[in-house]
Amino acid sequence: QPGQTLAEELVDLTRDDVVVVVAFRRRPRLIEPLLKSLQQRRVPVLLLCEPEARTLAELARWPFPVPLDSLSAFDSYAAAMSLASLLANAVLHEALAAGRRRIHDITDLYDDLDELEKPSR
């Protein structure tokens, strides 16, 4: 967001939080200093990265190296997106009733604010 800094978002994090970092190839230079800062402050990190990102994986409590190999000319993020979906569902199921209520409240707010494009029929 304009005028927003990463430091403002991270300053209040503690060891009771978890930061999920998605850092695949062509990462911003900020990723390694960010991970080092979080590690120094003992903020747990779950890291999604490619297997070759070993130095970054060492900075995370829970590194998830995900292969990006593909027969095509481009990397495949199918495994990474499947893992992200699995993790999101696991978190949701820890507080299923509250999570479902929140999802419904968000959907209602989308409608109230007319924030999302409606599919055409």
DAHU-V33312 format. One record per residue. N is the residue number from 0. RES is the residue in one small letter. NEAR is the number of other C-alpha atoms within 8 Angstrom. D_FIRST is the distance of its C-alpha to the first C-alpha in whole Angstrom. Layout:
BEGIN
n=N res=RES near=NEAR d_first=D_FIRST
n=N res=RES near=NEAR d_first=D_FIRST
END
This chain:
BEGIN
n=0 res=q near=3 d_first=0
n=1 res=p near=3 d_first=4
n=2 res=g near=4 d_first=6
n=3 res=q near=6 d_first=5
n=4 res=t near=6 d_first=8
n=5 res=l near=6 d_first=10
n=6 res=a near=6 d_first=13
n=7 res=e near=7 d_first=12
n=8 res=e near=7 d_first=11
n=9 res=l near=7 d_first=15
n=10 res=v near=6 d_first=17
n=11 res=d near=5 d_first=18
n=12 res=l near=8 d_first=19
n=13 res=t near=8 d_first=23
n=14 res=r near=9 d_first=26
n=15 res=d near=7 d_first=26
n=16 res=d near=8 d_first=22
n=17 res=v near=9 d_first=22
n=18 res=v near=8 d_first=19
n=19 res=v near=8 d_first=19
n=20 res=v near=8 d_first=18
n=21 res=v near=7 d_first=19
n=22 res=a near=10 d_first=20
n=23 res=f near=8 d_first=22
n=24 res=r near=6 d_first=23
n=25 res=r near=4 d_first=21
n=26 res=r near=8 d_first=19
n=27 res=p near=5 d_first=17
n=28 res=r near=6 d_first=19
n=29 res=l near=7 d_first=17
n=30 res=i near=9 d_first=18
n=31 res=e near=8 d_first=22
n=32 res=p near=8 d_first=21
n=33 res=l near=8 d_first=18
n=34 res=l near=12 d_first=21
n=35 res=k near=9 d_first=24
n=36 res=s near=8 d_first=22
n=37 res=l near=11 d_first=22
n=38 res=q near=12 d_first=25
n=39 res=q near=7 d_first=26
n=40 res=r near=8 d_first=25
n=41 res=r near=8 d_first=26
n=42 res=v near=14 d_first=23
n=43 res=p near=13 d_first=25
n=44 res=v near=15 d_first=23
n=45 res=l near=13 d_first=24
n=46 res=l near=15 d_first=23
n=47 res=l near=14 d_first=23
n=48 res=c near=14 d_first=25
n=49 res=e near=12 d_first=27
n=50 res=p near=8 d_first=31
n=51 res=e near=4 d_first=31
n=52 res=a near=9 d_first=28
n=53 res=r near=7 d_first=31
n=54 res=t near=6 d_first=29
n=55 res=l near=9 d_first=26
n=56 res=a near=13 d_first=28
n=57 res=e near=8 d_first=30
n=58 res=l near=9 d_first=27
n=59 res=a near=13 d_first=26
n=60 res=r near=9 d_first=28
n=61 res=w near=8 d_first=28
n=62 res=p near=12 d_first=28
n=63 res=f near=9 d_first=28
n=64 res=p near=11 d_first=29
n=65 res=v near=10 d_first=29
n=66 res=p near=8 d_first=31
n=67 res=l near=10 d_first=30
n=68 res=d near=6 d_first=33
n=69 res=s near=8 d_first=34
n=70 res=l near=4 d_first=37
n=71 res=s near=5 d_first=35
n=72 res=a near=5 d_first=33
n=73 res=f near=5 d_first=30
n=74 res=d near=8 d_first=28
n=75 res=s near=8 d_first=29
n=76 res=y near=7 d_first=26
n=77 res=a near=6 d_first=28
n=78 res=a near=10 d_first=29
n=79 res=a near=11 d_first=26
n=80 res=m near=8 d_first=25
n=81 res=s near=8 d_first=28
n=82 res=l near=8 d_first=27
n=83 res=a near=8 d_first=24
n=84 res=s near=8 d_first=26
n=85 res=l near=8 d_first=28
n=86 res=l near=8 d_first=26
n=87 res=a near=8 d_first=24
n=88 res=n near=8 d_first=28
n=89 res=a near=8 d_first=29
n=90 res=v near=8 d_first=27
n=91 res=l near=10 d_first=27
n=92 res=h near=8 d_first=31
n=93 res=e near=6 d_first=31
n=94 res=a near=8 d_first=30
n=95 res=l near=8 d_first=31
n=96 res=a near=6 d_first=32
n=97 res=a near=7 d_first=28
n=98 res=g near=10 d_first=26
n=99 res=r near=9 d_first=28
n=100 res=r near=8 d_first=28
n=101 res=r near=8 d_first=24
n=102 res=i near=8 d_first=24
n=103 res=h near=8 d_first=26
n=104 res=d near=8 d_first=24
n=105 res=i near=8 d_first=21
n=106 res=t near=8 d_first=23
n=107 res=d near=8 d_first=24
n=108 res=l near=8 d_first=21
n=109 res=y near=10 d_first=20
n=110 res=d near=9 d_first=23
n=111 res=d near=7 d_first=23
n=112 res=l near=6 d_first=20
n=113 res=d near=7 d_first=21
n=114 res=e near=7 d_first=18
n=115 res=l near=6 d_first=19
n=116 res=e near=5 d_first=22
n=117 res=k near=4 d_first=25
n=118 res=p near=4 d_first=27
n=119 res=s near=3 d_first=30
n=120 res=r near=2 d_first=34
END
